[in-house]
Amino acid sequence: MTVTVPASGPASASGPASADGPERLTPVWMLVFLGLLGSAVLAGACWLSGHVHADTTLQTVARFFHVAALVVGLGAVLAVDWFAVLWLLGRRGLSDITSTACALQIPIWFGLAGLTVTGLFLRPDLNSPLTLVKLGLVLAVTVNGLYAHWLGQRLDRYRDTPVPRALLVQSGVAAAVSQCGWWGATFIGFLNSQS
C-alpha cells in the first residue's frame, strides 16, 4: 500500500512544485520546536559546564575534539556557501546548491553538537562578556541553520524557474548570518584560549 503525502499548499500559492513529486516541507511548528530545543540544550550545556570539573588530560582531549568539530561544522558550511557563490556566478545550477546543502546538513549539525558537548569540558568563563557574545553567536547559528533549512526547501522548488528576488535576499542574509556567527564564535574561542 502506498501513502502519498500531500503538498502543504498549492504550488501556485508559493511557487512551482518540485519535479520529484509531492512537496515535503518541514512544518514551521517543528522548526520552532527544534529552535526552542536547541536553545534549551545550549542553556543546559552552560549550566552543566559550571558543574563539570575536567582535569588537564580531559581538557586536552576535549580541546582536540572541539577543534575537530569546528573543522567538520565550519568546513561543511563553507562548502555550501562556496557552491552558492558558484551558482551566483553562473558556474553551477541551483540543484547543485540544494543537493550539497542537503548532503552536508548532518556534518554541520554534528559539528555544532560536537562544539557544544566538548565546550562543557573547556571551563568557559560565563562571566566574560566575550564568552556571552560567543554563546549568542552559537544560538544565532543554531536558529539561522533551521531558517536556512526552511529557505532551502523553498529554493528547491525553483530548480527550473527564476528564483524570486525576496527569496534570494533572504538566502543571502541567512548565509551572511551563518558566516558571521561561525567565524565570530571561532575568533572569540581563539581569543579565550589565549587568556
Secondary structure, DSSP 8 states (H G I E B T S, - for coil): -------SS-HHHHS---TTSS-----HHHHHHHHHHHHHHHHHHHHHHTT----HHHHHHHHHHHHHHHHHHHHHHHHHHHHHHHHHTTSS-HHHHHHHHHHHHHHHHHHHHHHHHHHTTS---TT-HHHHHHHHHHHHHHHHHHHHHHHHHHHGGGSSS---HHHHHHHHHHHHHHHHHHHHHHHHHHHHHH-
